[in-house]
Amino acid sequence: MRGKVVAAVLGAAAVAVAGAATLGLGGRGTEKPAADRTGPATTVAVTRETLVESASLAGELSYGKAVPLASTAAGTVTWLPEPGATVRRGSPLLRADELPVVLLYGPLPMYRPLTEKLTGPDVLQFERNLSALGYDGFTVDDSFSTATTAAVKRWQKELGRTETGTVDKDQVVYAPGPVRIAERLVRVGASAAADVVSYTGSTRLVTVPVGANEAAWAAKGTAVTVTLPDGKSVAGKVAAVADEAAAPTSSEDTAPTVDVTVSIADQKALGTIERGPVTVKYTVRQRKDVLTVPVAALLALAEGGYGLEVVSGGSPRIVPVKVGLFADGRVEVTGDGLDVGTTVGIPE
């Protein structure tokens, strides 16, 4: 369910009307308070600051949506990593007939055996991985050379595989990066040619369903604040917005939503929380370097608009003001004679 914090304009007006009644105001904004008043019981100073109007939405902290990962290895599964484990480049994703099937990084699947004299983007992808694992003596390009064959044999020897110099399809599985095992999809003893595990990314993120017509704020890079289940807050940024809208998920929602993904750079700040509901706060509007007073200081004038009771030299007077942004219990004001430090009253 989506939630939003809206500036409390109506509440401010109600407070202001009550204040006006207390002071017995009725006519022009220049009229003075009743003769038996010497000034308000409480006063505050006008300040200059940046006002920020925020909105809050419900989100979910997790490692992201789980994706199945397929192996084309022949034989029987003899080992799988535990759910929650993180598998990185060059490490086994499973063992088939006790031989390791290792994880490498890249967008292309392992769709053919790689051997000498082959060329193509899949060769380049593999050679980049081989280089990243510390093997050298070959040029990282889209050509599988004699030098590449020699490096592959050294790699295969360390893996305990037969040193053929050819990378067969069942030796490697590609993923975009490190994977966190979400679930084992087969048991040990099953065929290795299957979706063997499901995985997520290895970093925690926040997913926020946003009304498809209300997502204009969610530009990539937009800063947000994420409040965790334990009440702590961490900084986040919009990392992605889904291209397609999803249908309503409950009878309370009437409009389609899009998923906004929020990344959190400081993963340590999340502590041990791996999954749970969070609140994401973002800026709707802000006004920099403006004069502000507490909303409770506003008075509703009989002729319309708002005023402030300015206390100066022991002689309070009502000064009409123009109001701007309401945020966090304060309001932007402009008026004749108002400046930083001007003392104004708070109606009882």
Backbone torsions as a table, in degrees:
resi	resn	phi	psi	omega
1	MET	NA	139.0	-177.4
2	ARG	-91.0	143.6	176.9
3	GLY	-132.5	154.9	-178.7
4	LYS	-147.1	140.3	173.5
5	VAL	-95.2	125.2	-177.4
6	VAL	-115.0	145.7	178.9
7	ALA	-57.9	134.2	-171.6
8	ALA	-86.4	67.6	-178.6
9	VAL	-69.8	-44.3	-178.4
10	LEU	-63.9	-40.6	178.1
11	GLY	-62.7	-39.2	179.7
12	ALA	-62.9	-41.3	-179.6
13	ALA	-64.2	-40.3	179.6
14	ALA	-62.8	-42.6	177.3
15	VAL	-61.9	-42.2	-177.8
16	ALA	-63.9	-41.6	178.9
17	VAL	-61.6	-43.0	178.4
18	ALA	-60.8	-39.7	179.2
19	GLY	-63.7	-40.1	-179.6
20	ALA	-63.6	-40.0	179.7
21	ALA	-64.3	-38.5	-179.7
22	THR	-61.9	-38.4	-177.2
23	LEU	-88.4	-3.7	178.8
24	GLY	67.8	33.3	-179.8
25	LEU	-80.0	150.0	179.4
26	GLY	-152.4	-42.4	-171.2
27	GLY	-99.3	-129.3	-175.6
28	ARG	-65.6	156.3	-178.6
29	GLY	-69.6	-12.2	-178.5
30	THR	-90.6	-3.4	180.0
31	GLU	-65.7	150.3	-179.0
32	LYS	-91.2	161.2	176.7
33	PRO	-64.2	168.1	178.7
34	ALA	-55.3	151.0	-171.7
35	ALA	-63.6	-25.9	-176.0
36	ASP	-85.5	4.4	177.3
37	ARG	-98.0	137.1	176.8
38	THR	-104.5	-5.0	-179.8
39	GLY	147.3	165.4	-179.8
40	PRO	-68.7	154.7	-180.0
41	ALA	-70.9	-30.6	-177.8
42	THR	-128.7	137.7	178.1
43	THR	-130.1	157.0	176.0
44	VAL	-139.9	162.5	178.0
45	ALA	-98.2	143.3	173.1
46	VAL	-67.4	135.5	-179.9
47	THR	-120.9	161.9	174.4
48	ARG	-114.5	124.5	-176.7
49	GLU	-159.5	-179.7	175.7
50	THR	-100.3	123.3	177.4
51	LEU	-96.8	137.0	-178.9
52	VAL	-127.6	122.0	172.8
53	GLU	-93.5	124.8	-175.5
54	SER	-117.3	160.9	172.5
55	ALA	-130.4	149.6	-177.9
56	SER	-123.3	141.9	179.5
57	LEU	-131.8	150.7	177.4
58	ALA	-81.8	136.7	178.8
59	GLY	-138.3	-178.5	-178.8
60	GLU	-132.3	124.8	175.2
61	LEU	-85.8	132.1	177.8
62	SER	-165.7	-174.1	173.2
63	TYR	-92.1	6.3	-179.7
64	GLY	97.7	177.5	-178.1
65	LYS	-71.3	134.7	-179.7
66	ALA	-75.8	139.5	-178.4
67	VAL	-124.1	134.5	177.9
68	PRO	-71.4	148.0	179.7
69	LEU	-124.9	124.3	-173.5
70	ALA	-98.8	145.6	172.1
71	SER	-113.7	143.3	174.9
72	THR	-108.7	13.8	-176.9
73	ALA	-68.8	141.6	173.7
74	ALA	-80.4	158.5	175.1
75	GLY	100.9	-160.8	-172.3
76	THR	-113.8	138.9	176.7
77	VAL	-67.2	122.7	178.2
78	THR	-114.2	-7.6	177.1
79	TRP	-162.7	141.9	173.5
80	LEU	-139.0	147.3	177.2
81	PRO	-68.5	156.1	179.2
82	GLU	-74.5	146.4	171.9
83	PRO	-55.8	135.7	-176.9
84	GLY	97.1	-16.6	178.5
85	ALA	-74.9	148.6	175.8
86	THR	-106.1	126.2	179.4
87	VAL	-107.6	130.1	-177.5
88	ARG	-114.6	173.7	-176.7
89	ARG	-52.8	131.4	176.0
90	GLY	87.9	-8.3	-179.8
91	SER	-94.4	154.0	-179.7
92	PRO	-67.6	133.6	172.5
93	LEU	-90.3	-26.2	174.0
94	LEU	-163.3	171.5	169.6
95	ARG	-122.8	132.5	176.5
96	ALA	-117.3	121.7	-172.9
97	ASP	51.9	37.2	177.7
98	GLU	69.1	9.5	174.9
99	LEU	-100.4	136.1	-175.8
100	PRO	-73.2	138.2	168.9
101	VAL	-110.0	111.9	-166.5
102	VAL	-98.0	154.9	178.0
103	LEU	-90.3	131.2	170.6
104	LEU	-125.7	165.2	-175.3
105	TYR	-104.0	137.0	175.1
106	GLY	158.7	160.0	-178.0
107	PRO	-82.8	-21.3	-176.6
108	LEU	-86.9	138.9	173.8
109	PRO	-75.1	163.5	175.9
110	MET	-83.1	89.2	-170.5
111	TYR	-99.7	-4.7	178.6
112	ARG	-156.3	156.4	173.5
113	PRO	-66.5	145.5	178.7
114	LEU	-107.4	125.0	-177.9
115	THR	-145.2	172.5	-174.7
116	GLU	-57.1	140.8	178.4
117	LYS	82.0	-4.3	174.9
118	LEU	-75.9	150.4	173.9
119	THR	-132.9	159.0	176.2
120	GLY	145.6	170.2	-179.1
121	PRO	-65.5	-27.0	177.8
122	ASP	-69.7	-31.9	175.0
123	VAL	-65.8	-46.1	178.4
124	LEU	-59.5	-43.9	179.1
125	GLN	-59.5	-44.4	-179.8
126	PHE	-66.4	-43.9	-178.2
127	GLU	-64.5	-34.1	175.3
128	ARG	-61.9	-40.1	177.9
129	ASN	-67.8	-42.6	-179.7
130	LEU	-61.8	-40.9	177.5
131	SER	-65.4	-41.7	-179.6
132	ALA	-64.5	-25.0	178.5
133	LEU	-83.5	-0.6	174.3
134	GLY	101.8	4.1	179.2
135	TYR	-87.8	141.4	-177.2
136	ASP	-138.2	-167.1	-179.9
137	GLY	92.5	2.6	179.0
138	PHE	-136.7	162.1	177.5
139	THR	-91.6	128.9	178.6
140	VAL	-78.0	102.6	179.3
141	ASP	-151.4	-165.1	-177.2
142	ASP	-95.2	18.7	-178.5
143	SER	-119.9	127.0	178.9
144	PHE	-86.4	100.5	-172.3
145	SER	-97.2	178.2	174.7
146	THR	-60.6	-38.3	178.4
147	ALA	-65.8	-35.5	176.3
148	THR	-63.6	-42.8	179.2
149	THR	-57.2	-43.6	-180.0
150	ALA	-63.3	-41.3	179.0
151	ALA	-66.8	-37.7	178.4
152	VAL	-63.7	-39.3	178.7
153	LYS	-62.8	-39.9	177.9
154	ARG	-64.4	-41.5	177.7
155	TRP	-61.8	-45.4	-179.4
156	GLN	-65.1	-35.3	178.8
157	LYS	-63.8	-42.9	-179.9
158	GLU	-68.3	-26.8	177.8
159	LEU	-80.9	-11.2	-176.9
160	GLY	82.3	19.9	178.3
161	ARG	-99.4	163.4	175.6
162	THR	-63.1	133.0	-174.6
163	GLU	-82.6	79.1	-178.0
164	THR	-91.0	-25.2	-174.7
165	GLY	81.4	-4.6	176.5
166	THR	-108.2	134.5	179.2
167	VAL	-96.2	105.3	179.5
168	ASP	-79.3	158.5	-176.7
169	LYS	-59.6	-30.3	-174.9
170	ASP	-85.8	5.7	-179.0
171	GLN	-95.3	-16.6	-169.2
172	VAL	-138.1	144.1	168.9
173	VAL	-128.4	134.5	-179.3
174	TYR	-102.1	143.2	172.0
175	ALA	-142.6	163.1	-177.4
176	PRO	-63.0	-25.3	-178.0
177	GLY	-174.6	-161.1	177.0
178	PRO	-55.6	142.9	-179.2
179	VAL	-118.8	141.0	173.4
180	ARG	-103.7	122.5	-175.1
181	ILE	-70.4	120.4	178.4
182	ALA	-89.5	-42.1	-175.4
183	GLU	-158.8	144.4	168.9
184	ARG	-80.9	126.6	-177.9
185	LEU	-97.3	-11.4	173.8
186	VAL	-133.8	164.6	177.1
187	ARG	-98.3	158.8	171.8
188	VAL	-61.0	129.2	-176.0
189	GLY	108.3	-12.6	179.0
190	ALA	-84.0	172.2	177.0
191	SER	-65.2	139.8	-179.2
192	ALA	-81.9	-12.9	179.4
193	ALA	-88.3	81.3	-174.7
194	ALA	-170.0	174.6	166.7
195	ASP	-71.2	107.7	-170.6
196	VAL	-92.2	-33.7	178.8
197	VAL	-142.7	162.2	165.0
198	SER	-111.4	150.9	-174.3
199	TYR	-141.2	161.6	171.1
200	THR	-124.8	178.2	169.6
201	GLY	-67.2	169.7	-176.6
202	SER	-95.4	0.5	178.0
203	THR	-117.6	146.0	179.6
204	ARG	-78.7	146.4	-179.9
205	LEU	-145.4	174.3	-179.4
206	VAL	-120.2	135.1	175.1
207	THR	-111.4	128.2	-177.9
208	VAL	-123.4	117.1	173.5
209	PRO	-77.7	123.6	-176.0
210	VAL	-123.0	138.7	176.0
211	GLY	-52.1	134.1	-175.5
212	ALA	-57.5	-28.1	179.6
213	ASN	-92.5	2.9	-175.7
214	GLU	-122.0	16.4	-172.6
215	ALA	-99.9	12.3	-177.2
216	ALA	-62.5	-27.3	-178.2
217	TRP	-70.2	-21.6	-167.7
218	ALA	-88.8	57.5	173.5
219	ALA	-75.5	147.8	179.8
220	LYS	-57.5	130.4	-179.6
221	GLY	95.4	-7.4	179.3
222	THR	-62.1	129.1	-179.5
223	ALA	-77.6	139.2	177.2
224	VAL	-137.8	167.7	173.5
225	THR	-117.4	130.9	-178.3
226	VAL	-110.0	121.7	175.7
227	THR	-97.5	122.5	-173.6
228	LEU	-83.9	167.9	179.1
229	PRO	-57.7	-26.6	179.5
230	ASP	-87.9	5.7	177.2
231	GLY	92.6	-12.2	179.1
232	LYS	-75.4	153.4	179.7
233	SER	-117.2	142.4	177.6
234	VAL	-133.4	156.4	179.6
235	ALA	-82.9	143.1	176.9
236	GLY	-141.1	170.3	176.2
237	LYS	-139.2	145.9	175.0
238	VAL	-66.2	122.4	-178.9
239	ALA	-100.4	-31.4	-177.6
240	ALA	-163.4	154.4	174.0
241	VAL	-126.9	128.8	-177.7
242	ALA	-58.8	142.5	-179.8
243	ASP	-74.4	-29.9	-176.2
244	GLU	-114.5	143.4	177.8
245	ALA	-82.9	146.3	177.5
246	ALA	-100.4	151.1	178.3
247	ALA	-68.6	157.1	177.5
248	PRO	-55.4	141.0	-177.3
249	THR	-98.2	-8.2	178.8
250	SER	-149.5	167.1	-179.0
251	SER	-67.6	-18.4	-179.7
252	GLU	-78.1	-21.2	179.4
253	ASP	-96.6	133.1	-177.7
254	THR	-113.8	-7.6	-176.4
255	ALA	-125.9	151.2	176.6
256	PRO	-66.0	157.0	-179.3
257	THR	-125.4	160.5	170.0
258	VAL	-120.1	145.6	179.1
259	ASP	-85.9	124.3	174.0
260	VAL	-102.1	125.1	179.9
261	THR	-99.1	127.7	-179.7
262	VAL	-112.1	124.6	176.9
263	SER	-92.7	151.2	179.1
264	ILE	-125.7	110.5	-175.0
265	ALA	-67.2	-40.8	-177.1
266	ASP	-89.6	83.2	-178.6
267	GLN	-65.0	-28.4	179.1
268	LYS	-65.2	-29.6	-179.6
269	ALA	-66.2	-18.3	179.0
270	LEU	-79.0	-9.7	179.8
271	GLY	63.4	-137.1	-177.6
272	THR	-98.0	4.1	-178.9
273	ILE	-71.6	121.5	-179.8
274	GLU	-104.5	-27.1	-178.1
275	ARG	-154.5	142.0	176.4
276	GLY	163.7	167.2	179.3
277	PRO	-73.6	141.2	178.7
278	VAL	-135.6	167.2	174.5
279	THR	-116.5	130.0	-179.4
280	VAL	-109.7	120.8	-179.4
281	LYS	-110.3	133.1	179.1
282	TYR	-132.2	161.6	-177.5
283	THR	-85.4	125.5	175.2
284	VAL	-87.2	-51.5	178.2
285	ARG	-146.8	158.6	170.9
286	GLN	-148.9	151.6	177.3
287	ARG	-126.3	118.1	-175.6
288	LYS	-91.0	140.5	169.9
289	ASP	55.3	56.0	-179.5
290	VAL	-119.8	157.3	175.1
291	LEU	-75.2	135.2	-178.3
292	THR	-137.1	154.5	172.4
293	VAL	-139.0	163.1	172.7
294	PRO	-61.2	143.9	178.2
295	VAL	-55.4	-34.8	-177.7
296	ALA	-64.2	-14.2	179.7
297	ALA	-81.3	-14.1	-178.0
298	LEU	-69.8	142.2	174.8
299	LEU	-118.6	137.8	175.1
300	ALA	-84.8	123.6	-179.7
301	LEU	-87.7	145.0	-176.7
302	ALA	-60.2	-35.9	-178.5
303	GLU	-84.0	3.6	179.6
304	GLY	105.1	154.8	-180.0
305	GLY	86.0	-166.6	-174.8
306	TYR	-127.9	160.7	176.3
307	GLY	-144.7	171.0	174.4
308	LEU	-127.7	144.6	173.7
309	GLU	-89.1	103.8	-178.1
310	VAL	-88.2	128.2	-179.3
311	VAL	-103.6	114.1	-177.2
312	SER	-145.8	123.6	177.7
313	GLY	59.9	30.6	177.8
314	GLY	75.7	6.2	-178.1
315	SER	-124.1	90.4	179.5
316	PRO	-62.7	146.8	175.4
317	ARG	-146.7	156.7	-179.8
318	ILE	-95.0	125.9	179.2
319	VAL	-115.1	119.2	175.7
320	PRO	-62.7	142.5	180.0
321	VAL	-134.6	154.3	171.0
322	LYS	-100.2	129.4	-177.6
323	VAL	-99.2	150.1	177.8
324	GLY	-119.5	-120.1	-174.9
325	LEU	-76.1	134.1	170.7
326	PHE	-98.2	132.0	178.0
327	ALA	-164.4	134.4	173.9
328	ASP	52.4	41.1	175.0
329	GLY	81.3	3.6	179.1
330	ARG	-124.0	165.2	-177.9
331	VAL	-140.9	142.8	175.8
332	GLU	-75.5	133.2	-179.9
333	VAL	-135.3	148.2	169.5
334	THR	-137.4	142.8	-179.4
335	GLY	-174.3	162.1	-178.7
336	ASP	-60.7	128.3	175.5
337	GLY	81.8	-4.3	179.8
338	LEU	-80.9	135.8	177.1
339	ASP	-156.1	173.6	177.4
340	VAL	-57.8	129.8	178.6
341	GLY	94.9	-13.5	176.0
342	THR	-57.3	132.1	-178.8
343	THR	-89.2	128.5	178.2
344	VAL	-128.6	156.0	-176.7
345	GLY	-91.0	156.2	171.9
346	ILE	-110.1	117.1	179.4
347	PRO	-57.3	144.7	179.6
348	GLU	-70.9	NA	NA
